[in-house]
Amino acid sequence: MRYPIKVFYSKEDQGYIATIPDLPGCSAFGETEDEALKEIHVASDLWLEVARKEGRSVPQATPAAEEVSGKVLARIPRSLHKALSEKAKDEGISLNQYISYLLAKGMGRAA
């Protein structure tokens, strides 16, 4: 199982912190990013070993971006579907493009 790893620089610690969000409390420190990554693998192995010994459930890994399809099926009220369709038509784009734009804008990613 491959868990996503996040690495960031900590001014307070004056080094890099690596975490595995799917494994609560699993983190490691390194003076370089590579060192933090090396240490997080050790920490995650230990985290999983202890969880299994204690009979705790082991969380599933969050899928990486390349493992998700990019396809979502959402049930919405007909009135909202109609309103979105009309706005997409006004913009001269497909409904899918318009919904993607709104979602990206809501996530702070749209221009």
Secondary structure as GFF3:
##gff-version 3
##sequence-region A 1 111
A	DSSP	beta_strand	6	10	.	.	.	ID=ss1
A	DSSP	beta_strand	15	19	.	.	.	ID=ss2
A	DSSP	beta_strand	27	30	.	.	.	ID=ss3
A	DSSP	alpha_helix	33	53	.	.	.	ID=ss4
A	DSSP	three_ten_helix	65	67	.	.	.	ID=ss5
A	DSSP	alpha_helix	78	91	.	.	.	ID=ss6
A	DSSP	alpha_helix	95	106	.	.	.	ID=ss7
###
